[in-house]
């Protein structure tokens, strides 16, 4: 796996180094949004918050794509960039319009928007200006496998989000036990779906920046799934004890 551009390589290694540090922080102090938001923090409506924090990861690579001049294996590059953008198209334009979650703290929106901007630049610039693909890229088993894994993860993510959304009526902020789909196996089915997505994306592109994103995702939302799992167990006496936090049958 190679990346010739110094800025892309540096950003990728920065993600890899920061990921375990962020994981340790998550273990000690859960991310303070959603059910863990401290009282008194300034927040914005959930739909606006999710849109503002996620949309940079859609717009930045889109602008890079529209401004790039494709040569050689341009189809492969475009397809991989669109794969990345597909996730954020869903998160920023569909999920944000349908969520019934709690208001999002403004500081969380700001930090998430910064991360999504950097991530969007890293992935878009790498794939459009640094990555190289052979003319027979589309015949590679690894590429096909990666796309399939990504689509499986996206399906799990969307289906799990729909289950969580349907647990509440409009205006409600109550918590209920999610049932159905991958929630029968893990408490963080939506997080599992996103982890599978980015692992598939990393397999398909097979590069340092995509692997860095997958690794950072595991370290950032894996602990979140465990925190939800623990919260469910404390909140509901009848919570299914056979469920794991994020990895079916294991963890």
Rosetta blueprint (number, residue, H / E / L):
1 X L
2 X L
3 X L
4 X L
5 X L
6 X H
7 X H
8 X H
9 X H
10 X H
11 X H
12 X H
13 X H
14 X H
15 X H
16 X H
17 X H
18 X H
19 X H
20 X H
21 X H
22 X H
23 X H
24 X H
25 X H
26 X H
27 X H
28 X H
29 X L
30 X L
31 X L
32 X L
33 X L
34 X H
35 X H
36 X H
37 X L
38 X L
39 X L
40 X L
41 X L
42 X L
43 X E
44 X E
45 X L
46 X H
47 X H
48 X H
49 X H
50 X H
51 X H
52 X H
53 X H
54 X H
55 X L
56 X H
57 X H
58 X H
59 X H
60 X H
61 X H
62 X H
63 X H
64 X H
65 X H
66 X H
67 X H
68 X L
69 X L
70 X L
71 X L
72 X L
73 X L
74 X H
75 X H
76 X H
77 X H
78 X H
79 X H
80 X H
81 X H
82 X H
83 X H
84 X H
85 X H
86 X H
87 X H
88 X H
89 X H
90 X H
91 X H
92 X H
93 X H
94 X H
95 X H
96 X H
97 X H
98 X H
99 X L
100 X L
101 X L
102 X L
103 X L
104 X E
105 X E
106 X H
107 X H
108 X H
109 X H
110 X H
111 X H
112 X H
113 X H
114 X H
115 X H
116 X H
117 X H
118 X H
119 X H
120 X H
121 X H
122 X H
123 X H
124 X H
125 X H
126 X H
127 X H
128 X H
129 X H
130 X H
131 X L
132 X L
133 X L
134 X L
135 X L
136 X L
137 X H
138 X H
139 X H
140 X L
141 X H
142 X H
143 X H
144 X H
145 X H
146 X H
147 X H
148 X H
149 X H
150 X H
151 X H
152 X H
153 X H
154 X H
155 X H
156 X H
157 X H
158 X H
159 X H
160 X H
161 X H
162 X H
163 X H
164 X H
165 X H
166 X L
167 X L
168 X L
169 X L
170 X L
171 X L
172 X L
173 X L
174 X L
175 X L
176 X L
177 X L
178 X L
179 X L
180 X L
181 X H
182 X H
183 X H
184 X H
185 X L
186 X E
187 X L
188 X L
189 X H
190 X H
191 X H
192 X H
193 X H
194 X H
195 X H
196 X H
197 X H
198 X H
199 X H
200 X H
201 X H
202 X H
203 X H
204 X H
205 X H
206 X L
207 X L
208 X H
209 X H
210 X H
211 X H
212 X H
213 X H
214 X H
215 X H
216 X H
217 X H
218 X H
219 X H
220 X H
221 X H
222 X H
223 X H
224 X H
225 X H
226 X H
227 X H
228 X H
229 X H
230 X H
231 X H
232 X H
233 X H
234 X H
235 X H
236 X L
237 X L
238 X L
239 X L
240 X L
241 X L
242 X L
243 X L
244 X E
245 X L
246 X L
247 X L
248 X L
249 X L
250 X L
251 X L
